[in-house]
Amino acid sequence: SLGCHFIGHLQSNKAKAAAELFQMIERVDLLKISQTLDRHAGLLGKKLNVLVQVNIGKETQKSGVLPEKAADLLRAMKPLSNLRVCGLMTMPPYGREPEASRPCFQALKKLSAELADEKYFYDNKAVELSMGMSGDFKVAVEEGATLVRVGTAIFGQRDQ
């Protein structure tokens, strides 16, 4: 997945710019935003890679589709011919010891395998898993992450 990835929360009114600027959108969790991205990608004559965000920890303060609803969302996204659903992403509960994130990573890996068996991804033999950040990326890689987000490890802590 070379190229620039958009990782933050994406609002519908920014979808056009995101489709123009990025090769992958990592946090798709609603059909509406998927449809908007698909439309803009189509107008650009572009295939846009996306990852579906799964709220694997079922935290009320986090976005992402619930694990038990992921297949429904992927099924609804199937007709969107300008999107390539490459895999899943998750963000485990924040501020824990790295090892405490392992069950979340294992659960996402298991879910991705189940969904790949149902042929929901662009390439069901090479499903992308974006999981792990600066504090827990080593555990994430051990559990099958293909993409990690390590901004703090590179740039340092942000001012609050």
C-alpha angles and dihedrals in degrees: 000000000000121000134050119328125205108217107168130086108292121214121203093244090059096046094095093055091043092052090050098045106035137059093203135028109203103189111056112147107146132064091224094059090044091054091048092050091047091053094049093045089051092052088051092048087238137134108223121205116222138181121209113231113227121198090218093171091049090228113173093216094055130079123227136098115282112253093245090053097047095093091051092053093046091049090052090049095053095092092053096102097182094059125078109202099210100174148294138303133196142178114212121213109300128246101022131126110279092246090057089066093059096090090052091051091046091050092051091048090051092047091049091053092050092049092046089054086058090050097241097142135077089241111018092187094056108036115177117230116194105193134133134051135206094295100047108017094116091059090044092054090049088055096050108276113163093183129035132185110225106163096133092049089055104033103025130235118330122234109256 
